[in-house]
């Protein structure tokens, strides 16, 4: 049993999970709103919020740290727009809105977006 173990595995190996979160987080940063499965949205929220907290610092070390995870376009948007936007906010940069089930397979869907 996986009692008290943090995080969901999504039937993927570690490298595949990391790649999935990187691409989803990049899409969320660039588009500021994406539609995905409810479980993925909940896991993605914590991942993105940690990266936004790094972007709030605005120093060179934070830029280099974020460059390990995101493309140059996403890093620039994080450092120039999103980081300063949430400078006075202590957390809770994302919002998850639950939707109905997907018609094809009945999966629970949700919209995750950056808070205005």
N, C-alpha and C positions, 0 to 999 in steps of 0.2 A: 504494500500500500504506500501511497505517496502522501502520507499525512504530514502536515505542517511544512511542506516544501514549497518555497515561493516560486511563482511563475508557472505559466502553462507551456506545454511542449508542442502542441498542435501537430503531433505525429510527424515531427521533423527533427533532423539532427541539428546540433548546435549551430553549425555554419549556415545551414539553410534558414534557421530561425533568425539569426543575426542579419542575413541578407534580406529576408522578408521585412524585418523591422526597419532596416536602413532605407529600403525603397518606399515603404509606407510612410515613414517619417519625412522623407524628402518630398513626397507628394503632399503631405499635410502642410509642410512649411511653405512650399511654393503656391499651393492652391488655397490654403487656409481652411479647407473643409473637404472631407472625403467621406464616402459611404463604404462601409465594410461590415464584417460580422461583429456581433456584440462582444464576443470574447476577445477578438483581436483588437477592437477599439479600446477595451479596458486595459489590456497589456500595453498598447501603444501609448496611452495617456502618460503613464509613468516614465516611459522611455523618452518621450518628447519633452516632458517637463524638466527632466534632468539636463537635457541639452539646452533648453531655453535659459535655465539658471546659469549655465556656463556662459551663454551669450550675453547675459546681463552684466557680467564683469567688464567686458569690452576691451580686454587687454590682448596682447600678442599671444600669450600662452593659451588663452581660450580659443582664439582663432585657429591656432595650430591643432588644438585638441578636436575642434569641430570638423576640421578638414580631414581628419581620419575617418569620419563617418559619412560626410555629405559631399556632394559636388560643389564646385566653386560658387555656382549661382545660389544654392541654398545657404551656404556659409555667409555670403554677402548679405542676403536678405535677413538672416538671423542676426548678424552683427549690426547692420545699419537700421533695420526697421523694427524687427520683433523684440530684440533686446532692450533698446531704449523705450519702447512702448510699454513694457512691463517693469520698468525700473523701480517703481514704487510698490509694486504688487509682490507679496511674499510667497505666492504659490497659486495653484489652481489656474493654470494658463489654458487648459482645455475644457471643453464641455462635451458631454456625450448625450445624444438624444436617441432614445430607443424608437425603432420603427417596427412595423409588423414583420411577420415571417416572409422570407423570400418564396416566391411562387413555385420555383422549380424544385427545390429540395426542402423547403420549410425551415431553413436556417434563420436564427434570430439576427436581424439586421440593425444597424445603428449608424448614426452620423456623428463623426467626431470633428470638432472645429475649434479653432483658437478663439478664446474669449475676446470680445471687442474691447 
